[in-house]
Amino acid sequence: MTTQADISAEIGARAGERGPQPRIDYPPYRSSVLRHPVHELSPVDPEGVELWAPCFGHGDVEAAEADLTIQHACEPIGERIVVTGRVLDGQGRPVAHQLVEVWQANAAGRYRHLRDQHPAPLDPNFTGAGRCMTDSNGRYRFVTIKPGAYPWQNHPNAWRAQHIHFSLFGRAFTQRLVTQMYFPGDPLLPLDPIFNSIPDQKARDRLIARFDIDRTKPDWALAYEFDIVLRGTPFESADHDDQD
């Protein structure tokens, strides 16, 4: 039987490896070995994709969607947090009017999804999904509940570190980044194969949000800052760090 010690040893043996960020065939992340792409990418016509892809804009996103604590009749259970940051390009310029989406587990570490059946309580007042548009300075802001850790089936007694999923669309539906934001001081980070599938320590550190006392709301919520830098394309060298 594979243990966490076995997984940790595999993570340690691969620390500092060169390669894409993250590794798509990372053995400690067991299912990545089974489902990562093994064929060359097939080129598609971006304009053709846009003909059937969904459209979105400021008129499609309500301001209240950025507050995940007010989407139901009552407040959700858990620690309220503010998550804010800037979306920048590779030259440090703000990416304005960018669609940012988030989804996450509730405070008990459970998603509102039929496939999540682990014995943690569902919160009837928390859906765990929100979206907003960046402002003219590339800044976004969400109010939510700090997510809990949860078990997953990578190996016996495997637990995911606390995280929030982020999705960003560029100027076309084919331009999309999906990443995860982690929290400082989480003891599960060294044990999490998904987090550690990024070989470079500095790149991993950029996925950990910064606690920001100045952006907290007194007597109401703590705050974290998480900047996202967009640079590179899928056609650049595998040694290039495409995502911060």
C-alpha positions in Angstrom: 0.0 0.0 0.0 1.3 3.4 -1.0 1.7 5.8 2.0 2.2 9.5 2.3 5.8 8.8 3.2 6.2 7.0 -0.2 4.6 10.0 -2.0 6.7 12.5 -0.1 9.8 10.5 -1.1 8.8 10.6 -4.7 8.2 14.4 -4.5 11.6 14.8 -2.9 13.4 12.7 -5.5 12.0 15.0 -8.3 12.6 18.3 -6.6 14.3 20.8 -8.8 13.7 18.9 -12.1 13.7 21.0 -15.2 10.7 20.9 -17.4 7.3 22.6 -18.1 5.5 24.3 -15.3 3.7 22.3 -14.1 4.7 18.8 -15.0 1.7 17.1 -16.8 3.0 13.5 -16.2 4.1 13.8 -12.6 4.2 10.3 -11.0 3.4 11.4 -7.4 0.1 12.8 -8.8 -1.1 9.4 -9.8 -3.9 10.2 -12.2 -1.7 12.7 -14.2 0.2 9.7 -15.5 -3.0 8.1 -16.8 -4.6 11.1 -18.4 -1.9 13.5 -19.5 -1.8 14.3 -23.3 0.5 11.9 -25.2 -0.1 13.2 -28.8 1.1 16.3 -30.5 -1.3 19.3 -30.3 -3.7 19.7 -33.2 -3.9 23.3 -34.6 -7.3 24.8 -34.7 -8.7 27.9 -36.4 -9.3 30.4 -33.5 -11.9 32.3 -35.5 -13.8 29.1 -36.1 -13.8 28.3 -32.4 -15.2 31.7 -31.6 -18.2 31.0 -33.7 -19.6 28.5 -31.2 -17.8 29.6 -28.0 -19.7 31.6 -25.4 -19.5 35.3 -25.3 -19.1 37.5 -22.3 -18.6 41.1 -21.3 -19.3 43.6 -18.6 -23.0 43.4 -19.2 -22.9 39.6 -18.5 -21.2 39.9 -15.0 -23.0 41.3 -12.1 -21.0 43.1 -9.3 -22.6 40.9 -6.7 -21.1 37.8 -8.2 -17.7 38.7 -6.7 -19.1 38.2 -3.2 -19.6 34.5 -2.5 -21.0 35.2 1.0 -24.2 37.0 -0.2 -25.5 34.5 -2.8 -28.1 32.9 -0.5 -30.6 33.8 2.1 -28.2 33.5 5.0 -24.4 33.9 5.5 -22.2 30.8 5.0 -20.3 29.2 7.8 -16.6 29.8 8.0 -13.8 32.4 8.1 -14.6 35.3 5.8 -11.7 36.5 3.7 -11.0 39.1 1.0 -9.0 37.9 -2.0 -7.6 40.6 -4.2 -4.8 41.1 -6.6 -3.7 42.4 -10.1 -3.7 40.6 -13.4 -0.6 41.8 -15.3 1.1 41.0 -18.6 4.7 39.9 -19.0 5.9 43.5 -19.1 4.1 44.4 -15.8 1.2 46.3 -17.5 -2.3 45.8 -16.1 -4.7 43.6 -18.0 -7.9 45.6 -17.8 -11.4 44.2 -18.3 -10.3 40.6 -17.8 -12.9 38.0 -16.8 -11.7 36.2 -13.6 -13.7 33.2 -12.2 -13.1 31.3 -9.0 -14.5 28.1 -7.5 -13.6 26.4 -4.3 -14.6 24.0 -1.5 -16.6 25.3 1.5 -15.1 25.7 5.0 -15.5 22.0 5.7 -13.6 21.1 2.6 -16.5 20.0 0.5 -17.6 21.1 -3.0 -21.2 21.4 -4.0 -20.9 18.8 -6.7 -22.5 15.4 -7.1 -19.1 13.7 -7.3 -18.0 15.0 -4.0 -19.5 12.6 -1.4 -16.9 12.6 1.3 -18.5 12.9 4.8 -18.1 16.6 5.4 -21.2 18.9 5.7 -22.6 20.9 2.8 -23.3 24.5 3.5 -26.7 25.4 2.1 -25.6 29.1 2.0 -22.4 28.6 0.1 -22.2 27.6 -3.6 -18.4 28.2 -3.9 -18.3 30.0 -7.3 -17.9 33.6 -8.3 -16.6 35.9 -11.1 -15.7 39.5 -11.8 -14.0 41.7 -14.3 -10.7 43.4 -13.6 -10.8 47.2 -13.4 -8.7 49.7 -15.4 -5.7 48.9 -13.2 -6.0 45.1 -13.7 -7.3 44.6 -10.1 -9.9 42.1 -9.1 -11.5 41.5 -5.7 -13.5 38.6 -4.2 -15.1 38.2 -0.8 -15.4 34.5 0.2 -14.9 31.9 2.9 -11.5 30.3 3.5 -11.8 26.8 2.0 -11.0 23.7 4.1 -8.6 20.9 3.2 -10.2 17.7 1.9 -9.3 14.1 1.2 -8.8 12.8 -2.3 -8.0 9.4 -3.8 -4.4 9.9 -4.9 -3.2 7.5 -2.2 -4.4 6.4 1.3 -4.8 9.4 3.6 -4.1 11.9 0.8 -5.3 15.5 1.6 -5.4 18.5 -0.7 -3.9 21.7 0.7 -6.4 24.6 1.0 -6.8 26.3 -2.3 -9.0 28.4 -4.6 -9.2 27.7 -8.3 -8.8 30.6 -10.7 -9.8 30.8 -14.3 -8.9 33.8 -16.6 -10.0 34.4 -20.1 -8.0 36.6 -22.5 -9.4 38.4 -25.5 -10.7 35.2 -27.0 -12.3 32.0 -25.7 -9.2 30.0 -26.8 -7.0 32.1 -24.4 -7.6 30.7 -21.0 -5.5 30.1 -17.9 -6.6 27.8 -15.0 -4.5 27.9 -11.8 -4.8 27.5 -8.1 -4.1 29.9 -5.2 -2.7 28.5 -1.9 -2.5 29.9 1.6 0.7 30.7 3.5 1.7 28.4 6.4 -0.4 25.5 5.2 1.3 22.3 6.6 -0.2 20.2 3.7 1.8 22.1 1.0 4.9 20.0 1.1 2.7 16.9 0.9 0.5 17.9 -2.0 1.5 16.3 -5.3 -0.5 18.8 -7.4 1.3 21.8 -5.8 4.6 20.0 -6.1 4.2 19.1 -9.7 5.7 22.5 -10.4 9.5 21.7 -10.3 10.8 25.2 -9.5 10.5 26.4 -5.9 10.2 30.0 -6.9 7.4 29.2 -9.2 5.6 27.3 -6.5 6.0 30.2 -4.1 4.2 32.4 -6.5 1.1 30.3 -6.1 0.9 31.1 -2.4 -1.1 34.2 -1.6 0.4 37.0 0.6 -1.4 37.8 3.8 -2.2 41.6 3.6 -3.2 43.2 6.9 -3.7 46.6 5.1 -6.6 45.2 3.0 -8.4 43.4 5.9 -11.8 44.7 6.8 -11.6 45.5 10.6 -13.8 43.3 12.7 -15.0 41.5 9.6 -12.5 39.7 7.3 -8.8 38.9 6.8 -7.3 39.6 3.4 -4.9 37.9 1.0 -3.3 39.3 -2.2 -2.6 37.1 -5.2 -1.2 38.6 -8.4 -1.3 36.8 -11.7 1.2 37.4 -14.5 0.2 36.3 -18.0 3.0 35.7 -20.3 4.1 33.3 -23.0 2.2 31.0 -25.4 1.8 27.2 -25.7 4.3 27.3 -28.6 7.3 28.5 -26.6 10.1 26.4 -25.3 9.2 23.8 -22.6 11.9 25.4 -20.5 10.1 28.7 -20.5 8.1 29.5 -17.3 4.8 30.5 -18.8 2.6 31.1 -15.8 3.4 32.9 -12.6 
